[in-house]
Amino acid sequence: MISLRKIDAKNIKSVCNLIVKENQKTYIESNTDSLLEAFLALTSHFFAMPFAIYADEELIGFTMIEYGLMDDPLSPPVADNNYCIASFMIGSDFQGHGYGKQALLKTIEYIKTFPCGEANYCWLSYNKDNEVAKKLYFSIGFVETDEHYAAESVAILKLN
């Protein structure tokens, strides 16, 4: 069973130590960098909600959801009052077991509870060269837009 759990003193080091495969490292920032971004959200105009991803009692990944307009002039228009999956990863030792899709669906399920307020969309950005991620996102209904965030393509999922 896949679950999302809060990052706390018991799991933060293990979350920070999770890594992706070597050929995926250019596609994602480290979990430590994502957690620093979540800390900075406390002083900005958006919410960041980092979670550890567990399969039963085993830590297998990390996801971070953001809401609102980030303090970033490169943010696409869809960022305003919508949810973003800012980070999503399954640790290298746990890839290829179907956890990615289950964990992404669990992340979307949480977003649909609208913890920070109503929204029409969930968006994310990805490197076009990351075919594995693109296939995963599209398999659950994300569709590519003409928008970009930094050098990445933006995809959206209608929430209601």
N, C-alpha and C positions, 0 to 999 in steps of 0.2 A: 504494500500500500504506500503510495506516494503522499507525503505531507510537506507543508511549508511550516517552518518553525522560526521563531524570532532568533536573532543573533544575540547571544548572551556570553557571559564570562566562561561558561562551560564549553562553548563551541566556536568561539571567535578565532582562536588560533588554528583550529582544524579547517575552518572555512577559508582563512587566508592561505593555508597550505595547499588547498585544492588547485590543481593545474589541469590544463587541457593538453592535448597531444602537441608535440613540437610543431607540426605543420599548421596548427590552429592559433598559435600564440600571437600572430600579427593581426588576427581578427577581433581580439577582445582584450580589454584592459584587465589588469589583475583584480582579484576580489578585494585586495587591500585598497587599491585605488578607488574602487566602487564604494567601499565603506567610508573612505575619506570624503567622497562626494556626498554621501548620505549625511555625514556630520556637517558639512558645509551648508546643506539644505536647511539646517536649523536656523541659519542666519540669513536665508534668502527667501524668495517668494514662491517656493514650490516645496512639495513634500517628496521625500524619498523613503521607501520602505524596503529595506534589505531583508531577505529571508534565506535561511539554509534549507536545502531540499534534502529530504530523507526518504529512503526506501525502507520501510519498517523502521528499524532503529539505526540504520547505517546512513551516515552523511554521504551524499553522492553529488551534490551540486549547490549552486547559488543562483539566486535571481534577485533583481532589484527593480521595483516598480516606482515610477515617479508620477506626479500629478501636478498639473499647472504649467505655467510658463517659466522655464528655466532662465537664470541670469546668463543667457548666452545669445548673442545677436544672430548666431547661425541657426537657432531653433526654427524648425519649419512652422508654418501657420497652424498646422494640426496640433501642435504642442499646447496651445492655449485651451485650458479647461478640459483636457483629455488625459488619459492615462498613457504612460510609456513604459515599455519593458526596456529599461536602460541597460540591463545586464542579464544575461542568461547563459549558464554554462553547466555542463555535466562533466565531472572529473574524468580524466583520461582512463582510469581503471574501471569506470562504470559505463563507458560508451559502448554502443552496439548491443544493448540489452533491452531497448525499447523504453528506457527511462526518459529520454528527451521529450518525446511526444506526451507521455503521461504527465511529466512535470510542467510542460508548457500549458497543457489543458488545465492543470491544477492552478497555475498562475492566473490564467484567464478566468477561471471560476472565482478566484478571490477578487479579481478586479471587478467582476460583475456584481459584487456586493456593494460596490461604490463606497469604499471606506473613506474617501476624501470628498465625495460629492458626485453628483450625477455627471455623466459624460456620454458622448455619442460614439467615441472611438477609442481604441487602443492602438498605439502606433509603436513602431520600432524601426531601427535602422540597421543595415547590414552591408557588408562588403560584397559587391557583386561576384567576386571570385570565390566566395564561400558558398559553394553549391549545396553542401550538406545543410547548412542553416536555411538557405532559401527554400529548399525542398521541404524542410520541416515546417517553416512558417506558412508556406502556401498550402500544405496538407491540412491545416486546421482552419483555413479561410482567409488568411491575410492576403491582400492584393497590393501590388506595387502601385505607387503614385508617381507623379512627375516631380515630386519634392525630393530634396536631398538634405541630409544633415552632415555637415562637414563633407567628406568625400564619399559618404555612404548613401545608398538608396533607401528610401522610406517606404514602408509598407503599412497598411492600416487594416484593422478589423472592426467592423460595425458591431457595437455592443448590444444594441436593442433593435 
